[in-house]
Amino acid sequence: MKSILTILLTIGLLTIGSAKADDGFSAEKWIRSCNSKSKELLTLCNYYAFGVGGGLRVWSVTQAETASVCVPFEVSAGQLVAVGQKYYREHPKDRHYGAHVFLALAFKDAWPCG
């Protein structure tokens, strides 16, 4: 079940074609979901980070020569969230991006290829 959800989230994230400031689910909305007491919002926070991380993993495997982000396969959703939260605190200039772009920047900062 987890692998099916990962695939669906990855496909959904890979079809997002825009890096505009706020595509409906901003970095601000993502961080609020991560800080929520709601089980549903915490699940959204975790699976969103896991989906972005999964999409970047696919890129690093299928297009290794162009990938700039190399998220290790052993990293958990919780670790991805922690990296995103840390980046949120340390890089306020990037908070205007959509959550998918914001997390990609956070993961690139943590796990650059090379």
Secondary structure, 3 states (H helix, E strand, C coil): CHHHHHHHHHHHHHCCCCCCCCCCCEHHHHHHHHCCCCHHHHHHHHHHHHHHHHHHHHHHHHCCCCCCECCCCCCCHHHHHHHHHHHHHHCHHHCCCEHHHHHHHHHHHHCECC
